Amino acid sequence: MPATAKASILHRVTGVALFFALTFVIWAWSESLSSPEGFEFVKGLFSGFIAKFIAWGTVSVLAYHLIGGIRHMIQDMGHWEELESGNSSAKIAIALSVVVAILAGVWIWS
């Protein structure tokens, strides 16, 4: 499968993943703002591995979706539409997203 197809499919998949991840994020915001006890409860949850993994996944998915969206906007303006530049931009978007995901993991788990 060409890199452009992978990048396009990943962009769609990350959009769906963001929809579901936002349910966790909105719940955490709502709970943490409801009372001091709610804030402490959410704070305690985020010290666990599963919550950190969900947070890392959410940040990573958001980063790829943002990078892929910027790539699509540039293509909509008539750039990177040729086969070679399209494949290169897709590979760069995927690689940049991997770097951002690693950095997000370091940030969340440190």
SULNOR-V364836 format. One line per field, one symbol per residue. ss: DSSP state (2 for helix, 1 for strand, 0 for the rest). phi: phi as a letter, one per 20 degrees, with the letter a starting at -180 (. if undefined). burial: I if it has 24 or more other C-alpha atoms within 12 Angstrom, else O. A space follows every 50 residues. Layout:
ss = ???
phi = ???
burial = ???
This chain:
ss = 00222222222222222222222222222222220222222222200022 22222222222222222222222222000000222222222222222222 2222222220
phi = .fgfffffffffffffffgfffffffffffffefagffffffgfffeeff ffffffffffffffffffffffffffendlefgfffffffffffffffff ffffffffee
burial = OOOIOOIIOIIOOIIOIIOOIOOOOOOIOOOOOOOOOOOOOIOOOOOOOO OIIIIIIIIIIIIIIIIIIOIIOOOOOOOOOOOOOIIOIIIOIIOIIOOI IOOIOOOIOO
